[in-house]
Amino acid sequence: MPVGTTQANSEHENALAKKIDNKVDSVDIITENQINPRVYRVQGGHTPPKVSQIRIIIGENEELKVIPAAGKQHQTNLYVTFDDIDRSRVYLRVNRPGGYIISFEVPKEFVEEVRLNAKPQEMHSKFKNDPEIADHTKTNASFGLPPNWIVKLENAAIPGTERIEK
């Protein structure tokens, strides 16, 4: 087993890969017919410190759940990217080799609400309950969602749209 990967994480990844059979290949084309934006999260990896914790899982009843970071009793910010698969792929390749991208759809109103309420990272300490603009030099689509927004994300996730991206 690779360094930095727990057996539980490996088992989750294997179960998720079996459960989600609509994997995509290296090209993800967003068509005009796609109404709902996709949320992307890079998770896993093989070599510390280049490992992201498994935070998004798909439950037995196909419900999306966000779990606290390992060793935490409460939620911490969850970093996601909206509708920018290219940025997620670059981040995976450069910063999380051996990891994977999980994605799912949310209503466009959710993304609009995140963007409307988001604050720059340097202001995050004053606005801890608002989304944080993340990685702004690389994309305008990455955000850190605080615990109160994680609940909103879970509720906004459209069932049946989860998949593993490559």
C-alpha positions as CSV (number, residue, x, y, z in Angstrom):
1,M,0.0,0.0,0.0
2,P,1.4,3.4,-0.9
3,V,2.8,5.6,1.9
4,G,0.1,8.0,3.2
5,T,-2.8,5.9,2.1
6,T,-4.8,4.2,4.7
7,Q,-6.5,0.9,4.2
8,A,-9.9,2.6,4.8
9,N,-9.2,5.1,2.1
10,S,-8.1,2.4,-0.3
11,E,-11.2,0.4,0.4
12,H,-13.4,3.5,0.0
13,E,-11.7,4.3,-3.4
14,N,-12.2,0.7,-4.6
15,A,-15.9,0.6,-3.5
16,L,-16.5,4.0,-5.1
17,A,-14.9,2.9,-8.3
18,K,-17.1,-0.1,-8.5
19,K,-20.2,1.8,-7.6
20,I,-19.7,4.6,-10.1
21,D,-19.6,3.1,-13.5
22,N,-20.0,6.2,-15.6
23,K,-16.3,7.1,-15.6
24,V,-15.1,9.6,-18.1
25,D,-12.0,9.5,-20.2
26,S,-9.4,12.3,-20.5
27,V,-11.7,14.7,-22.3
28,D,-14.7,16.1,-20.5
29,I,-16.8,18.2,-22.9
30,I,-19.3,20.5,-21.3
31,T,-22.1,20.9,-23.8
32,E,-24.7,23.6,-24.2
33,N,-27.2,21.1,-23.0
34,Q,-25.6,20.7,-19.6
35,I,-27.7,22.8,-17.3
36,N,-26.1,22.1,-14.0
37,P,-22.5,22.9,-13.1
38,R,-20.1,20.2,-11.9
39,V,-18.3,20.3,-8.6
40,Y,-14.8,18.8,-8.6
41,R,-12.7,17.7,-5.7
42,V,-9.2,16.2,-5.8
43,Q,-8.7,13.5,-3.2
44,G,-6.1,11.0,-2.2
45,G,-2.5,10.8,-3.5
46,H,0.4,8.5,-2.8
47,T,3.3,10.6,-1.5
48,P,3.1,12.8,1.6
49,P,2.8,15.7,1.8
50,K,1.1,15.5,-1.6
51,V,-2.0,13.8,-0.2
52,S,-5.5,15.2,0.1
53,Q,-7.8,13.6,2.6
54,I,-10.8,11.7,1.5
55,R,-13.6,14.1,2.4
56,I,-16.4,13.4,-0.1
57,I,-17.9,9.9,0.0
58,I,-20.9,8.3,-1.6
59,G,-23.1,6.4,1.0
60,E,-24.8,3.1,0.6
61,N,-28.0,4.8,-0.5
62,E,-26.1,6.8,-3.1
63,E,-26.2,10.0,-1.0
64,L,-23.2,12.3,-1.1
65,K,-21.6,12.9,2.3
66,V,-18.8,15.2,3.4
67,I,-16.9,13.8,6.3
68,P,-14.6,15.7,8.7
69,A,-10.9,15.7,8.0
70,A,-9.1,12.8,9.7
71,G,-8.4,13.5,13.4
72,K,-11.0,16.3,13.5
73,Q,-14.3,16.1,15.4
74,H,-15.8,18.9,13.4
75,Q,-15.8,20.0,9.8
76,T,-13.1,22.2,8.4
77,N,-13.1,24.1,5.1
78,L,-13.7,21.8,2.0
79,Y,-11.9,23.0,-1.1
80,V,-13.7,22.4,-4.4
81,T,-13.7,23.7,-8.0
82,F,-16.8,24.5,-10.1
83,D,-16.9,23.7,-13.8
84,D,-13.1,23.8,-14.3
85,I,-12.0,20.2,-14.9
86,D,-8.7,21.4,-16.5
87,R,-7.6,23.1,-13.3
88,S,-8.6,20.0,-11.3
89,R,-6.6,17.8,-13.6
90,V,-3.5,20.0,-13.3
91,Y,-3.8,20.1,-9.5
92,L,-4.1,16.3,-9.5
93,R,-1.1,15.8,-11.7
94,V,1.2,18.3,-10.0
95,N,0.0,18.3,-6.4
96,R,-1.7,14.9,-5.8
97,P,-0.2,12.2,-8.0
98,G,-1.9,8.9,-7.4
99,G,-5.1,10.6,-6.3
100,Y,-8.4,11.0,-8.1
101,I,-11.1,13.6,-8.8
102,I,-14.6,13.0,-7.6
103,S,-17.3,15.2,-9.3
104,F,-21.1,15.7,-9.1
105,E,-23.6,18.3,-10.2
106,V,-25.3,21.0,-8.3
107,P,-27.9,23.6,-9.4
108,K,-26.4,26.7,-11.0
109,E,-28.1,28.8,-8.2
110,F,-25.8,27.1,-5.6
111,V,-22.7,28.1,-7.5
112,E,-24.0,31.7,-8.0
113,E,-24.7,31.9,-4.3
114,V,-21.2,30.7,-3.4
115,R,-19.6,33.3,-5.8
116,L,-21.8,36.1,-4.5
117,N,-20.8,35.4,-0.9
118,A,-17.1,34.5,-1.4
119,K,-14.4,36.6,0.1
120,P,-10.7,36.7,-0.8
121,Q,-8.4,34.4,1.2
122,E,-6.8,37.3,3.0
123,M,-10.2,38.3,4.4
124,H,-11.1,34.8,5.5
125,S,-10.3,35.3,9.2
126,K,-12.9,38.1,9.4
127,F,-15.5,36.2,7.4
128,K,-15.2,32.6,8.6
129,N,-18.8,31.7,7.7
130,D,-18.4,32.8,4.1
131,P,-16.9,30.8,1.2
132,E,-13.2,31.6,0.6
133,I,-11.9,32.4,-2.9
134,A,-9.0,29.9,-3.3
135,D,-6.2,29.7,-5.8
136,H,-7.3,32.9,-7.5
137,T,-4.0,33.1,-9.5
138,K,-4.8,29.8,-11.2
139,T,-8.6,29.9,-11.6
140,N,-11.7,31.9,-10.7
141,A,-13.5,28.7,-9.9
142,S,-12.0,27.3,-6.7
143,F,-13.5,27.9,-3.3
144,G,-13.0,26.8,0.3
145,L,-16.4,26.1,1.8
146,P,-16.7,26.5,5.6
147,P,-18.8,24.0,7.6
148,N,-22.1,25.9,7.2
149,W,-21.7,25.8,3.4
150,I,-20.7,22.2,3.4
151,V,-24.2,21.4,4.6
152,K,-25.6,23.5,1.8
153,L,-23.3,21.6,-0.7
154,E,-24.5,18.2,0.6
155,N,-28.1,19.3,0.2
156,A,-27.5,20.8,-3.3
157,A,-25.8,17.7,-4.7
158,I,-27.9,16.2,-7.4
159,P,-28.3,12.4,-6.7
160,G,-27.0,10.1,-9.4
161,T,-24.5,12.6,-10.9
162,E,-21.4,11.5,-9.0
163,R,-18.5,10.1,-10.9
164,I,-14.8,9.6,-10.8
165,E,-12.9,11.7,-13.3
166,K,-9.6,10.7,-14.8
